[in-house]
Amino acid sequence: MIKQITIPCTEYSIAADWHENSESQGILLTFVGFGSSKKSNSDFVAHVVAKTDLHALVVDLSGHGESPFDVNATTPAQHIQEAVVAYDWIASNYPDLPIHVMGTSYGGFISAYLGKFRPIMRLVLRTPAIYEPSTLFTQHQLIDKTEVLTYRKNTEVVAKHPLFAQDGVVKSQTLLIVHSEDKSVPSETTDVYQDKFDANLYIAEGFAHPFRDPSNPQDGIEPYHEQIINWLS
């Protein structure tokens, strides 16, 4: 069962889908990629929920899906704050259940940051992106995407990002999923994530950055799902 809810922030609310499972042993907080939405990820999350006995909360960060604001006028810092608010909503309503987190691309970046401020039991980072520290409070419309890609290709510089400078609240058990044909998040970035998060690695062979890219091998989708399901189980 999927229920649409709103989560209050300071002066506005963000939209989310609550996937309820009658036999839940935990909760999966999910952040989608930049410009994506909870609606476009609904079937994928519902499949994971059905196979893992978890509730799930899929969030539309501000500027995404049904949440307010123009996405181009939002900042990474705003979205990190909203991630904390979503986590705290879960913790206050379901205090006895462990919280797992899954993030894709930009959502992976937000998820990784969330672990610095809140305890995450199991973490799934799907092709996690990263942005220069100086852009944390910069509106997305002012972030130079060419410079971002150049930054991501420099392992030495990426490794010095503040995201990796401090330990998380707890040491999350992390699964890192890398797409072998990813042109947006290169191996120079994901190698740092694997090292800094001491992550288990799964390489989705033949996959481009977008999971729904029509060029992706269809016979690789089910094994991809199984990696996530097994990890969360």
Buried (B, 14 or more C-beta within 10 A) or exposed (E): EBEEEBBEBEEEBBBBBBBEBEEBEBBBBBBBBBBBBBBBBBEBBBEBBEBBBBBBBBBBBBBBBBBBBEBEEBBBEBBBBBBBBBBEBBBEEBEEBEBBBBBBBBBBBBBBBBBBBBBBBBBBBBBBBBBBEEBBEBBBEEBEEEEBBEBBEBBEBBBEBEBBEEEBEEEBBBBBBBBEBBEBBBBBBBBBBBEBBEBEEBEBEEBBBBBEEEEBEEEBBEEBBEBBBEBBE
